[in-house]
């Protein structure tokens, strides 16, 4: 090769060194795009999680007077408290924790019923989850197997964690939830209102706080979504 061609070769080498390859340029463009995509995905997931946790369930539509044809018995010496439970709802753990805390401090000790929904196609042991055990540990609480959801319908409940409080004369004075968000225990207006009613029968309480929990369905464990 002649000496005249060497400078040309040198130029070609220099050009290849100073001009980034297509892959290098794509890499520099792609990394920021991937970072942006990750940030957006994280933001969307966080928003969805927060929205889910703070999205209330369908409120109950209970009878204003305690139904006389219910399996449950109205106490005539103190308040009667009812909590509706889907046995496979993770959100309701917090509701039972709050209930235990409120009842432990109550001056007016209620008769408590925990109604565990059981669809027709499931055996009795389907309701015997950790929620069942947690409920049994609460004083003055009776766990009932709500086979076919008959009492759930009778009391107009649609969401696990729904709580009702009836006075000895049969009046409904509380209907709602006792957690501040889905699956989170801690001080909240619902628990405070219930505590006030269990402290003083003349307290107006917080009669219709939102309820956070999984839907109460007649059929299927899969109807109860898992928390995010």
Secondary structure, DSSP 8 states (H G I E B T S, - for coil): --HHHHHHHHHHHHHHHHS--HHHHHHHHHHHHHHHHHHHHHHHHHHHHHHHHT---------SB--TTSSS---SSS-EEEEEEETT-TTHHHHHHHHHHHHHT-SS--EEEEEEEE-TTS-GGGG-SHHHHHHHTSTTEEEEEEETTHHHHHTT--BTT-EEEE-TTSBEEEEE-SSSBTTB-S--HHHHHHHHHHH-TT----TT----S-B--SS-GGGS----
